[in-house]
Amino acid sequence: MQWLLYAFISAAASALTAIFGKLGVEGVPSTLATAIRTLVVLVGLWSIVFLMREQSAIPAISRRSLVYLTLSGMATGVAWFAYYRALQLGPASRVAPIDKLSLPLTIVIAALWLGEPMSWRVVGGVGLMTVGALLTLS
């Protein structure tokens, strides 16, 4: 259940991302703000890779993994660009819940593409998350 701890840390960090991003994008072009954020992530994560001595695993990465990691990176870039632009144009309290529609989308895509199970509880939860996010629009 160690994944659960990291999932909660991720949720808390994501919440701070919205608040810090909204404050940081004031008076800064959203693309530049995204680039600065990306640079911070890049330096921070490569530092952790070297501290944990994981760089030796680079040659063993399969072509398939590289393709999917590249696609994931591209999707992240698009998501961050759009997120910072949305934060620049709208209130964080409305942008963040819509951004979190990624949760139900991930569950549906995981079921369809990865074959992950979808119980009635999962379907109900996806429905509630979607309705909850959409209610913030009004």
GULUM-522621 format. One line per field, with one value per residue: residue number from 1; chain; x, y, z of N, C-alpha, C, O in turn. Coordinates in steps of 0.02 Angstrom, whole numbers, plus 50000, padded with zeros to 5 digits. Atoms other than C-alpha are relative to their C-alpha. Layout:
// GULUM-522621
k: c(NUM  ...)
c: c(A  ...)
nx: c(X  ...)
ny: c(Y  ...)
nz: c(Z  ...)
cax: c(X  ...)
cay: c(Y  ...)
caz: c(Z  ...)
cx: c(X  ...)
cy: c(Y  ...)
cz: c(Z  ...)
ox: c(X  ...)
oy: c(Y  ...)
oz: c(Z  ...)
This chain:
// GULUM-522621
k: c(1  2  3  4  5  6  7  8  9  10  11  12  13  14  15  16  17  18  19  20  21  22  23  24  25  26  27  28  29  30  31  32  33  34  35  36  37  38  39  40  41  42  43  44  45  46  47  48  49  50  51  52  53  54  55  56  57  58  59  60  61  62  63  64  65  66  67  68  69  70  71  72  73  74  75  76  77  78  79  80  81  82  83  84  85  86  87  88  89  90  91  92  93  94  95  96  97  98  99  100  101  102  103  104  105  106  107  108  109  110  111  112  113  114  115  116  117  118  119  120  121  122  123  124  125  126  127  128  129  130  131  132  133  134  135  136  137  138)
c: c(A  A  A  A  A  A  A  A  A  A  A  A  A  A  A  A  A  A  A  A  A  A  A  A  A  A  A  A  A  A  A  A  A  A  A  A  A  A  A  A  A  A  A  A  A  A  A  A  A  A  A  A  A  A  A  A  A  A  A  A  A  A  A  A  A  A  A  A  A  A  A  A  A  A  A  A  A  A  A  A  A  A  A  A  A  A  A  A  A  A  A  A  A  A  A  A  A  A  A  A  A  A  A  A  A  A  A  A  A  A  A  A  A  A  A  A  A  A  A  A  A  A  A  A  A  A  A  A  A  A  A  A  A  A  A  A  A  A)
nx: c(50041  49957  50024  50052  49965  49976  50059  50022  49949  50012  50060  49983  49955  50041  50039  49953  49983  50051  49996  49936  50003  50044  49963  49940  50014  50021  49954  49949  50032  50011  49950  49939  50011  49996  49929  49965  50022  49970  49929  49994  50013  49944  49942  50015  50004  49935  49962  50022  49974  49929  49994  50021  49957  50042  49978  49971  50053  50018  49990  50045  50069  50021  50026  50071  50004  49981  50055  50055  49978  49999  50070  50022  49970  50034  50066  49988  49987  50063  50041  49973  50010  50071  50017  49976  50040  50066  49991  49991  50064  50057  49985  49972  50053  50041  49955  49975  50048  50008  49938  50005  50039  49952  50010  50047  49975  49949  50033  50033  49949  49967  50044  50005  49935  49958  50040  50009  50070  50046  50057  50053  49974  49954  50043  50034  49950  49985  50057  50001  49945  50016  50053  49971  49958  50043  50039  49960  50005  50058)
ny: c(49939  49941  49958  49956  49943  49957  49971  49943  49948  49971  49958  49938  49961  49973  49943  49943  49980  49954  49937  49967  49982  49941  49942  49989  49983  49930  49955  50039  50040  50068  50045  49990  50029  50073  50017  49994  50058  50059  49999  50019  50072  50034  49999  50036  50072  50028  50002  50060  50059  50009  50014  50069  50039  50035  49985  50061  50038  49969  50043  50058  49980  50028  49953  49991  49954  49933  49972  49981  49945  49940  49980  49974  49934  49954  49987  49957  49933  49970  49990  49944  49939  49982  49987  49933  49951  49998  49965  49929  49972  50015  50011  50066  50041  50029  50034  50062  50056  50022  50037  50065  50047  50051  50060  50047  50019  50051  50063  50027  50021  50059  50058  50017  50014  50045  50056  49998  50014  49944  50024  49949  49948  49959  49962  49950  49950  49961  49956  49947  49954  49960  49953  49952  49953  49959  49954  49940  49953  49955)
nz: c(50000  50003  50054  49974  49970  50055  50032  49959  50007  50066  49996  49964  50043  50055  49973  49994  50068  50024  49963  50017  50071  50008  49975  50040  50070  50003  50034  50036  50053  49976  50029  49962  49934  50008  50012  49936  49960  50030  49983  49929  49997  50033  49956  49938  50010  50018  49938  49964  50037  49984  49928  49989  50044  50048  50068  50030  50032  50064  50059  50000  50017  50065  50051  49984  49943  50022  50040  49955  49957  50042  50009  49935  49993  50045  49970  49942  50025  50022  49940  49961  50038  49997  49930  49981  50038  49967  49937  50015  50023  49956  49929  49983  49970  50054  50047  49971  50004  50069  50014  49967  50041  50021  49958  50032  50067  49990  49981  50060  50048  49971  50009  50071  50032  49960  49976  49927  49983  49985  49961  49994  49955  50040  50046  49960  49981  50061  50012  49949  50013  50059  49981  49954  50037  50044  49958  49984  50056  49993)
cax: c(50000  50150  50072  49930  50049  50127  49954  49905  50070  50035  49860  49928  50067  49942  49835  49987  50030  49865  49886  50071  50040  49898  50006  50159  50075  50018  50101  50203  50162  50090  50212  50360  50285  50266  50447  50510  50408  50475  50654  50629  50555  50696  50835  50749  50712  50882  50959  50855  50903  51088  51065  50977  51106  50971  51062  51145  50976  50968  51048  50925  50770  50676  50625  50442  50467  50556  50413  50282  50385  50409  50222  50189  50310  50225  50054  50124  50190  50022  49933  50050  50041  49850  49840  49947  49852  49687  49755  49804  49629  49520  49508  49609  49453  49369  49519  49584  49421  49404  49586  49545  49425  49585  49540  49381  49460  49608  49494  49393  49548  49631  49479  49467  49652  49735  49592  49582  49422  49272  49155  48991  49080  49214  49081  48984  49142  49186  49011  49019  49191  49130  48971  49069  49196  49060  48961  49107  49071  48907)
cay: c(50000  50114  50178  50254  50364  50428  50455  50566  50660  50686  50753  50877  50932  50952  51065  51173  51172  51258  51390  51426  51424  51549  51665  51641  51667  51843  51963  51823  51748  51575  51491  51567  51517  51338  51337  51397  51263  51132  51185  51169  50995  50945  50998  50928  50757  50733  50777  50640  50516  50546  50547  50378  50316  50268  50338  50168  50099  50214  50092  49955  50056  49970  50056  50028  50114  50259  50282  50283  50394  50516  50516  50541  50686  50765  50745  50822  50970  51001  50980  51101  51229  51224  51222  51378  51468  51421  51482  51646  51669  51597  51570  51425  51365  51330  51282  51147  51046  51044  50992  50850  50778  50687  50569  50497  50504  50404  50273  50253  50246  50122  50010  50020  50018  49927  49811  49870  49818  49935  49885  49974  50069  50130  50182  50272  50359  50414  50483  50578  50650  50707  50786  50868  50945  51006  51084  51204  51284  51362)
caz: c(50000  49983  49822  49924  50023  49861  49787  49934  49923  49737  49775  49902  49785  49644  49753  49791  49606  49568  49703  49672  49484  49496  49600  49490  49322  49368  49247  49166  48995  49025  48906  48998  49165  49102  49040  49209  49298  49178  49209  49397  49374  49256  49373  49527  49454  49373  49541  49622  49484  49520  49710  49699  49572  49447  49294  49267  49213  49061  48936  48986  48942  48802  48641  48689  48857  48774  48651  48789  48903  48759  48723  48909  48911  48762  48844  49003  48906  48824  48992  49082  48942  48940  49131  49153  49015  49100  49268  49187  49117  49255  49443  49516  49610  49442  49335  49455  49465  49276  49261  49380  49252  49207  49351  49274  49100  49164  49241  49080  48969  49089  49077  48887  48841  48985  49029  49210  49300  49313  49454  49489  49628  49507  49380  49516  49577  49400  49380  49544  49504  49335  49403  49545  49426  49307  49451  49481  49312  49368)
cx: c(50043  49978  49949  50031  50023  49941  49974  50050  49990  49939  50015  50045  49963  49958  50045  50021  49950  50007  50064  50001  49959  50036  50060  49988  49976  50054  50056  49964  49996  50050  50066  49994  50005  50072  50041  49984  50034  50074  50012  49989  50059  50061  49988  50000  50066  50046  49983  50025  50072  50010  49982  50039  49960  50021  50030  49948  49982  50011  49952  49928  49982  49974  49926  49990  50018  49945  49944  50019  50004  49929  49972  50028  49967  49931  50007  50012  49937  49956  50025  49990  49927  49980  50022  49963  49931  50005  50008  49933  49942  50022  50024  49945  49954  50044  50020  49948  49990  50061  49996  49951  50047  49991  49949  50022  50053  49969  49967  50051  50037  49958  49999  50066  50042  49962  49991  49926  49960  49939  49946  50022  50046  49959  49963  50048  50019  49944  49998  50057  49984  49947  50028  50043  49957  49958  50039  49996  49944  50013)
cy: c(50063  50048  50050  50062  50048  50032  50060  50058  50036  50046  50066  50045  50030  50060  50061  50025  50052  50068  50037  50022  50062  50062  50016  50023  50073  50043  49965  49963  49927  49951  50006  49970  49924  49978  50004  49940  49936  49996  49979  49924  49961  49996  49959  49925  49969  49998  49938  49937  49987  49984  49927  49951  49958  50011  49939  49957  50027  49954  49941  50017  49976  50054  50015  50049  50071  50034  50024  50056  50066  50025  50029  50070  50052  50018  50045  50072  50036  50016  50061  50067  50023  50019  50071  50054  50007  50037  50075  50033  49991  49989  49928  49954  49969  49962  49931  49943  49975  49961  49930  49953  49947  49936  49952  49980  49945  49932  49967  49975  49938  49938  49979  49977  49948  49941  49999  49994  50064  49970  50055  50057  50048  50044  50055  50056  50045  50049  50058  50050  50046  50053  50054  50052  50047  50050  50063  50052  50052  50058)
cz: c(50000  49946  50025  50032  49945  49963  50039  49997  49932  50001  50035  49959  49941  50022  50006  49931  49973  50034  49982  49926  49987  50023  49956  49930  49993  49968  49962  49943  50020  49971  50037  50069  49997  49989  50064  50045  49975  50016  50073  50007  49971  50045  50063  49990  49979  50061  50041  49966  50019  50075  50014  49956  49950  49928  49966  49965  49931  49940  49995  49982  49930  49954  50014  50057  49980  49959  50046  50048  49961  49989  50065  50012  49957  50027  50061  49979  49978  50061  50040  49964  50006  50071  50020  49962  50033  50066  49989  49984  50049  50072  50013  50027  49947  49950  50028  49997  49929  49979  50030  49966  49970  50042  49968  49930  50005  50015  49939  49950  50026  49991  49927  49970  50037  50028  50076  50016  50016  50036  50002  50044  49962  49952  50037  50021  49942  49986  50050  49990  49942  50016  50047  49964  49958  50041  50017  49944  50010  50047)
ox: c(50018  49988  49946  50005  50013  49948  49955  50030  49994  49941  49993  50035  49977  49950  50025  50033  49970  50004  50061  50027  49978  50033  50075  50031  49970  50110  50103  49912  50043  50069  50099  50040  50034  50093  50083  50028  50056  50100  50058  50027  50081  50089  50031  50030  50082  50087  50027  50046  50090  50053  50012  50028  49977  49994  50031  49966  49943  49967  49941  49886  50019  49955  49904  49949  49985  49932  49920  49978  49988  49916  49935  49992  49957  49910  49965  49985  49927  49927  49985  49973  49914  49939  49983  49950  49906  49961  49986  49922  49893  50081  49997  49947  49917  50022  50016  49966  49982  50056  50023  49942  50025  50007  49966  50011  50053  49991  49972  50044  50053  49984  50003  50068  50073  49992  49977  49884  49987  49893  49957  50001  50044  49972  49959  50030  50025  49956  49986  50046  49998  49955  50014  50038  49970  49942  50009  50017  49947  49968)
oy: c(50118  50109  50106  50117  50109  50089  50110  50116  50097  50100  50119  50106  50087  50108  50116  50084  50101  50120  50097  50075  50105  50114  50075  50055  50098  50047  49997  49932  49899  49903  49955  49938  49893  49927  49961  49910  49895  49941  49941  49892  49911  49942  49920  49888  49914  49953  49905  49890  49930  49944  49895  49890  49901  49979  49936  49914  49996  49947  49914  49973  49988  50109  50072  50095  50118  50093  50080  50099  50119  50085  50079  50114  50109  50076  50089  50118  50095  50070  50103  50117  50082  50065  50107  50108  50062  50076  50116  50091  50027  49986  49881  49893  49923  49912  49882  49887  49914  49910  49882  49896  49897  49882  49894  49923  49899  49881  49907  49920  49893  49883  49919  49929  49905  49896  49947  50017  50112  49945  50111  50114  50108  50103  50112  50115  50106  50107  50115  50111  50106  50111  50114  50112  50107  50104  50115  50109  50107  50099)
oz: c(50012  49951  50000  50023  49950  49939  50010  49996  49928  49971  50013  49957  49921  49985  49987  49922  49943  50000  49965  49910  49949  49990  49945  49900  49937  49992  49939  49955  50048  50005  50050  50094  50042  50016  50077  50075  50015  50030  50087  50043  50000  50055  50084  50029  50002  50067  50068  50000  50033  50092  50058  49958  49936  49883  49904  49925  49895  49898  49941  49976  49883  49976  50009  50054  50000  49967  50039  50063  49989  49994  50063  50036  49978  50026  50071  50009  49994  50064  50060  49995  50021  50080  50051  49990  50040  50082  50030  49999  50045  50087  49984  50014  49962  49921  49991  49978  49918  49944  50001  49989  49943  50018  49956  49909  49965  49989  49930  49923  49987  49979  49912  49932  50007  50058  50105  49979  50043  50005  49979  50034  49972  49946  50013  50019  49950  49970  50031  49998  49944  49998  50039  49979  49956  50016  50032  49954  49983  50058)
